[in-house]
Amino acid sequence: MDMQIDQDARARAIASVLLEGFNKHYRLFRECGALAKPRFEQGDWLAVQSAARDRIQYYDDRVLECVARLQSEFTAETLDESIWPTVKLMYVGLLMETDHKQPECAETFFNSVCCKILRREYYVNDYIFVRPTISTEHIDSDPPTYRSYYPHRGGLRHTIKQIITDFGWEIPFENLDRDIGYVVKAIKSHLGDWPQAEENYQIQVLYSPFYRNKAAYVIGKAVNGGQEYPFCVPVLRHSSNSMLFLDTILLDARRIGVLFSFSRAYFMIDMETPSGYVQFLRTLLPNKSRAELYTMIGLQKQGKNMFFRDFMHHLKHSRDDLMIAPGIKGLVMLVFTLPSYPYVFKVIKDVFGATKEITKQTVLEKYRLVKEHDRVGRMADTLEFSDVAFPRARVTEELLHELRTLAPSALEEYEDKIVIRHLYIERRLVPLNIYLDDALARNDSEGVEHAVREYGSAIRELATANIFPGDMLFKNFGVTRYGRVIFYDYDEIEYMTDCNFREVPEAPSPEYEMMAEPWYPVARNDVFPEEFGAFLLGAPMVRKFFMKHHANLLTAEFWRGRQQRIAEGHIESFYPYPETIRFLNRFGEHKHQPG
């Protein structure tokens, strides 16, 4: 009996250390979200970028701290494995005793720490949280998840003004009454005369704005009986007078959903109860999974955990096989997919193609760069996993052969499963080369023009954000379901500021131009934009539309101009909605630029 008491006491002490580790993580995470407001007010965009980058590392740092403490205080790796189910039970008890506001995230933290201590055979529900334990459906929050407003008490204009002023920004609006007038005009244009009877509806608004880059987003919905109308109001800061203004209002779920795209940076939010925010967002965006929403509100480890649970559930209830992904095979990554699931799995090969002068460590660093950088809506986010087990019976022989041949160091084989030691998971897109080939085969000039214009726009926006794609072949870009072109192959990505954009020197004689190799010296980071057309613009229709919309991408002058602006400290504004719906374009009564 005494031994059992000692075991229980030790298990509770371990559980307490684990919970202290998570609570420290979430306290720092929330402090970072709270600081987004003064950064926005001060227009300190460099600090915004730095915080977004640094916050990604918070979670892993706290996990490693907790592992080190458990090793120091309990020699955790030497403990008998029978203690860990008791530790898990004690941990659940502590979460319930403290009326914990982030139990789902705390369970994920428990898993992250234990998976660095326990062997893989203990990754089962008795030892870690394979399935969630504590419900997040009805967790009270202080402050509350959302505020409710009732327009019958003062009218719609008064209510909108109250909503905006309740956020307590410390700097004034240039002309809030004017901007509210624009909001009302846009609502009436979108919804007609609704609502007729103001006393019949309420407006619910999430308590914290969503901060990202140079904008704050007010997100909410109008509720009228059984009808719900989502909305989002971007708030920007003037570059000239530092005052605030309402830039537009988004009134349909599709456009609001684009704000939460996997190709954009995570939001900064000050929230006590993240599950409440996710549940609210799900009512606005039912097509977004909880995993996606947790990721976009900055809790990417929770999103990753929920994604994998969803994937395992789908794998259990589907019958198709994991297979090599269609398309042109890459020189660095082995890519496979499950046709019924909208994602691809990417494994770094052991040996790269002969033209690739990089190492596996370089590839890891490139993917890390993209995770930490502002993706400006043009680079696909990735989920990084270690030691992922797949049922062997669901893996095609062709894929298994490729894994054995091209990435044997990443593969472990067992009788009933294979384990991939390291992989990336990305949302599946239509490769741009396949999209263009299909459009050309149908002689669909409109589709070709749209894709080429989007491709060039993606390159321009990446360049403005200090990213040079490196390999700009169409196969390295994909087309989303919304028709946007996204970059997703990162092994040759570089910072713009690390590149040297040059014109091709004039040849001393015509014979030099016929040489197979350049007759002029070329350093590693030299780039010759005028050569892009030779390998990109073979199809006449593609060339015609590229030259119509993006001819200056073939000039070194364009690229050096972007470099100059980056060097001067300019941080550009990227709008996750069409320029045409911005109030300054739609109503044309005032002109201003954010900054």
N, C-alpha and C positions, 0 to 999 in steps of 0.2 A: 504493500500500500504506500509506504514512504517513498519507494522508488517511483511509483506512478505519480505521486505528488511532485517529486523533484522533476520528473519528465514534463508534467503539465506546466510547472513554473518556468522551466527553461523554454518550453514551446511558446508560452505567453510572452516571455522576455524577447524572444526572437521576433515574434509577431509585432511587438511594440516597436522594435528597431525598424522593421519593414515599413510600418505605418508612419513612423517619424520621417523616414526617407521620402516617402511619397508626399507627405504634408509639406516638407521643405520644398520639394519640386513644385508643387502647385502654388505655394505661396510666391515663389520667384516668378513662376509663369504668370500669375495674376498681377503681380507688381509691374511686370513688363507691359501687360495689357493696359493697366491704369496709366502708365507713362505715355501711352500713345496720344492721349488728349493734349498734354502740354507740347509734345513734339509737333503735333498738327497745328496748334495755335501759333507756335513760334516759327512755323515753316522750316523746321530743322530736318530737311529731307535726308541729309547724310546720316543723321542719327536714326531716322526711320529705317533706312537701308541696313545700317549696322545692327540695330535691334532685331530686325527680321532675320538676319543671318545668324546672329549669336543665339537667338532663342531656340533654334533647331537643335543645338547641342545640349541644351539644359537637361533634357530627359536622360540622355546617355551618361552625362556627368553624374547625375544623382544616382543612377543605377550602380555605377562603378563605385561611388562613395559608399553606398549601402552594402555592396558585396564586400568591400574592404573592411567595413566595420563588423560585419558578421564573421569574417575570417579572424579578425583581431580579438573579438570578444567571445566568440563561441567555437573557433576553429571549425567553421561550418562544413567544410568539405569532408571532415572526418566523422561528422555526426552519423549515427545510425539512420538509415533512410526511413525507419518506422516513425521518426519524430515528425516528419514533414506533413503528413495528413493532420496531425494534431496542431501544428503551426498554422495550417490553413484554417482549421476550425476556430482557433483562437483569433485569427485575423478577422474572420467574419464576425465574431463576437465583438471585437473592438470597433469595427465599422458600425455595427448596430448600436452599441452602447453610446457612441459619440454622435449618433444621428448624422453620419457622414454625408456631405453634400456632393461628393464625387466618387461614390463607391465603385462604379464601373471602371473608372480610370485607376483607382487604387488597386483593384483586382488585376488590371493589366500590368501595373508596376510590380506587384507581387510575382507575376509570371516572369517578367523580364529579369528580376533578380534571381529567382530560383532556377531559371534555365541556364544561368551562368555558374550555378553550383551543382545542380543535379545532373545525372547522366540522362541521355535521351529516353531510355526506357521508362523514366518516371514522368514523362510529359503526358500524363493522363489525369483524369478529373479528380482522382483521390489526392493528388499531390499539388496540382496547379489548377487554375480556373479555365479548364477547357470550355466549360459552359458557365455563363454568368450566374451568380448566386443571389444578389440583392436586386430587387426591382428598383427601377429609376422612374417609375410612372408618376409618383405623387410625392416629390421631394419639395418641401417648402424652401424658399430662398429669401434672403434679406441682404440687399434689396430684391424685390420681386423680379421674375424673369421679364415681365412686360407690364407696361402701364396701360390703363383703359381710359378712353376719353368718350364723352357723350355730346355730340354736336348740338343737340337740342338745347343745351345750356347756354349757348352763345353764338351758334351758327358755325358753318364749316370754316370760314376764314379765321375766326377767332380760335377755333380748335386747332387748326394747323399751326397758327402762331404759338399757341401754348405748347404744342408738341415740340416745336423747334427750340423754344426758349427753355423748356424744362431740362435740356441737356447741359445747360449752364456753361456754354463756351465763354471764355474770358475776353475774347475780342469781339467787336461788334459786327453786325451785318451791314453791308453797304446800303441796302434798301430792302429790308425783309418784306415790307408790305407789297412792294412791286413783285418780288419773287413769289410771294403767296398768290398774287393775282395770276401769275403764269401757271402755278400749280393747279389752281381752280379751272383755268381755261383748258389745260391739258386733260384734267379729269372729265370735264363736260364733253370735250371732243372725243374722248375714248369711250365714255359710258352714256353719252346722251344726257338726259335730264335726271338720271338716277343720282342720289336718292330723292324721291319726291317728299317722303315724310321723314324729316331728320330725326324725329324722336324714336324711330324704329331701328336705329343702328348704332353701333359703337365702333370706335377705332382702337385697335390694340397695337402697341409699338414696343419692340424690344428695348429693354431698359438701357443697354449700352449701345452706342454707335459701333459700327464695324469699321475699323481704320485699316487702310492699306495704301501704300505709296503716298500720294498727295491728296487723298480724299477721305472723308468720313461718310458712311452710308447709314441713313435712318431707314430701318426696315420694319414693316408692319403689315397690317391687313385691316380692311373694313369688314365688319360682320353685320349682315342684315338678314335675320332669320336663318334660313338654311344656306344662304349664299355668303361666300367669302371672296374678297377682292384683294389680292396681294399688291403691295407697292413698295418702292424703294426710292428714296430721295438722296442723291449724292450732294454733299456739301463740300464746296471747294474754297480755297483761300486765294485772294487776289495777289498777283505778282507785284502790282504797283502800289496799292495802298494797304495791303495786309488785312483787309476786311474780308468777311465771309460772304458767300452767296450760294443760293440753291441753283444747281446747274441744270437739272431736269427732273422728271419723275418717270420711273419705270412702272408700268401698270399691267404687265402680263408676265406670267410665270416663266415663259421662254427667255425673255430678256433678263429677268432677275436670275434665272438659272445660269446664264452666261457669266454672271459675277462669281459664281461658285465653280467655274471651270477648272479642270485638272491642270490646265496650262497657265494658271495664275498663282501668285504668291498667296500665302495664308493670311487671314485677317488677324488683327490685334483687337482683342475684346476683353473688357473687364467683367468677368462673370463668375458668380459663386457656384452656380449649378449648371454645368454645361449640358446635362441631359435635358433640362428645360428649354434651352436655346435650340437644341437639335429637334426636340419634339415640336416646337413652334415652327421652325423652318420646314419641317416635313409637311406641315399643313399648307405651306406656300408652294413647296417644291416636291410633290409626291413622287416624282420620277427620280429624285436624288436619293441614294441609299444613305442610311445612317452612317455608314463607314465614310462615304464621301463628305458628308457634312461635318463629322468630327474632324476629319483631316483639314477641311477648309477653315475651321475656326481655330486652327493652330494645334490641335491635339492629334497630330499625325500618328503617334504610336497607338492611340486608341482606335483611330480609323484603320490602321494596319491590322490590328487585332481583330476588329469586326469584319474587315474584308476577308481575312483568312477563314474565319468561322463561316462566312457566307459561301466561300469557295468550297470548303470541305462539305458543307450541306449540299451544294449543287453537284459536287462530284459523286456524292452518295446516291443522289436521286436522278442521275443522268446515265447514259449508256455509251456515249461517243468516246473516242480514244484521243489521247494526247498525241499530236502529230507535228511534223515540221511545218512551220508557217509558210503559206504561199508567198510568192514574190522572189525577187533576186536575193540570193544568199549573201550575207555580209562576210567581210574578211575578218572581223573581230568578234562578233557575237553569233552564237548559235541561238536561233529563235524558234520556239515552238508554241503551240496553242491548243486549246480545247475548242473545237468549232462552235459548241453551244454556249460558250462563255465569252464575254466581250473583252478579253484581255489576252496579252501575249506574255510569254516567259522568255527572258533573255539570259543566257549563260555566257560568260567570257571564255573564249576558246583558249586552249593551252598554247597553240601556235597560231600566229596571225598570218594573213596573206603577205606575200613577198613585198608588196608596195607599202605596207604599214610599218613605220619605224617607231613603234611605241611599245611599251611594256604593259603587263596586266596592272601594275600599280598605277601607271598613268591613266588607264581607263577608269579605275576606281576613283581617282582624283577628279577626272572630268565629270563623272556622274555626281560626285559630291558638290562640285562647283555649281552644277545646274540646280541641285536641291537647295543650295543656299542663296542663289542669285534670284533677282526679280525676273520671272519668266514672261512677263508682259503679254501674256495670252498667246505666246508663240512657241513655247517649249513644253513638252509633255512631262508631267511629274512622274516619278517612279517610286515604287515601293520596293525596298531592299529587304531580302529575307536570307536567313541562314538555315541550313539543315532542314530542308523541306522534303517531306516524304510523299511520294505518289504511289498509288497501287500499281504494281508491276503489270498486272493484267490489262491496265488501261493505257499502256505505253506501246505504240506501234514498234515493230521490229526496226523499221527504217530510222525512227527517232533514237531508239536505243543504240543502234549501230553508230549513228552520228555522235552521240554522247561518248561512247567508248572510244571513238576514233579522234574526235576533235577536242573533247574536254574531259579526259579521263580523271584528271586531278579533282574535278568537281563532282565526281560520281561515286556513290557507294551502292552496291547491289546486294540485295537480300532475296530470300526465296519468294516473298510475297510483296516486296516493295523495292523501290529505288529511292535513294536520298540524294538530292542536289545540295551540295554544301553551300553554294552561294548563287543567288539569282536576283534579277530585277523583274518586276512585273509592271507593265504599262497597259493602258487602255488601248485596245485594238483600233487602228485607223485604216482607211483605205490608202495604200501607198500612192503617192502622187503620180508616179510613173504609170501605174495601172489605171488610175483615174483618167489621166490624159490619153493613154492608149485607147481606152474605151470611148472617150469622147471623140477622138480623131476618127476611130472606126465608124462612128455614127455620123460623122461630119457635123458634129454639134458645136458650131462655132461659138455659141453663147456659153456653153459649158467650158470650152477650152479657154475663152477669154477670162471667165470668172476665175478659173484655177490659176492661170498665169498671173493675173492681177493680184490674187491672194498670195501666191508664191513670192512675188516681188515685194509685196507689202510686209510679209513675214520677215524677209531678209532686211528690209529697211528698219523695221522696228527692233529687231535683234541688234542691228548695228548701233542704233540710237541708245540701246541699253548696254552698250559695251561688249557685245557678243558677236564674234565672227564665226559662222558655222563651220568653216574649214572645208569640208566636203559638201558641196552644194548640189550634188546630183539629186534628181527628182525622187529617187528611191529612198532618200533619207528624210523625206517630208511626207506627211500624211494629211488626209482630208477628214475633218470631223463630220458628225451628223448635221452640224449647222453650216457646213460648207466652208469652214475656216481651214486654212493650211497651217499645220503645226510641224515644227522640227522635232525629230526624235532620235537622231543618231549622233552621239556625243563624243566619239572617240577622237575626233580631230578638232573639237571646239577650242577656240582661243579667245582671250580678251582682245578687243579691238586695239587697245593701247599697246599690245605686245606685237602687233603686226606692222610690217613695212610695206605700204601700198605703193607700187611703182608702175611707171609706164614702160612698155617694152622699148628698149633703145632702138634707134634707127640702124638698120643693117648696113655695114660698110659696102656691101655689094649684093645683088640678087641671089648669088650662090649661097650666101649665109642664111637667107630665109628658107632655103630648101633643106637645111640640115635637120637631122632627126632629133638632135639634142640642142638645147639653147647654146648659142655661141657667146653669151654674156654670163658673167658670174651671178649665181642665185644663192642667197643665204637661206637658212632654214625657214625663217618667218617672212620671207619676201612673198608678196602676193601681186599678181598681174591681172587686174580686173578685166582688161580688154580680151584676155584669153578665155573668159568664162563662156562666151558665146559659142566657141568651137565645140565644147562638149555638152552644152545645154540646149542649143537652139537648132537642132538638126531638122526638125519638122517645120516646114514653111509657115503653117498656121501658128505654131507656137512662137516662132521668131517674129511674126508680124505683130502679135499682141504684146510680146515682151518689149519690142522696140517702141510700141505705141505708149505703154505705161511706165516702163522702167529702163529706158535706154541709158540713163546716167549711171545705173549700177555697173555698167561696163567701163566706167572711167575711174581712174585712180583719184581724180579730183573729188568725186562724191565721197569716197571712203576717207580721204584725208580731212575733208570738211567735217565729217562725223567725229573723227578723232579729235579735231580741234575743239569742238564743242564739249566733248567729254573732258579734255584736258583743262578747259576753262571752268569746269565744275557745274555745267548745266545738267540738271536732272529733268528730263522731259516728262510731259504728262501723257499718259496712255488712258484712253477712255474705253471701258468695257461695255460700251453701248455706242450706237451710231452717232456720228457728229451731227447728223441732220435733226436729231431730236433734242439737242441741247437748246436751252431757251434762247441763247444769244443768236442761234441760227434759225430757230423756229419762229420767234416773235420779232427778232431784229430790232429791239428797242434799246439795247445796250450792248457794248462791246467790252469784253475783258478777257484776260487770260489767267489761268491759275498759276501759282508759283509760290 
